[in-house]
Amino acid sequence: MVDHNEYRLQFAQATYGVLPINFDKDEDPAETILLAAGGHGVDATIDAVGFEAKGSALETALTAVRLEGSSGKALRQCIAATRRGGVLSVPGVYAGFIHGLLFGDAFEKGLTLCMGQTHAQKYMPQLLEHIANGRMRPEVIISHRMKLADAVRGYEIFEKKEEECRKVVLTP
């Protein structure tokens, strides 16, 4: 898992056994992943960050003047870390032009690109079955439960990454 929030990295390592990679401390997370995977890359990568991805100073400047929709750094790292014939899934939201998107690298590796809005209704029966039989435990990511009246505070906690917030569930 690549992130720059230590509490999320620690949670993912303890809960799922992932290799935590802090991109503020690791100049090339894709290279770290390749080394951990014996040089061949991983079967699949997921870019769940989308337009909020942090990029280079150039990408930040291009985004600020609206010549670019967002940084392509996370996508480039995913392409580099995925093995030949692997899958890159992008549920993260992107819009507009992406500077430096290495589409030729994805093509050369024969990657399958899956992207767009998640089709929740399509996957809901299978997900509910996995939850019912214990294969999935989505409740472990919930860090905060709040009343619906406290929704604004819940969004603030999440956005500002306060109180080691991972997921807020609001109830009436």
Disulfide bonds with the S-S distance in Angstrom:
none
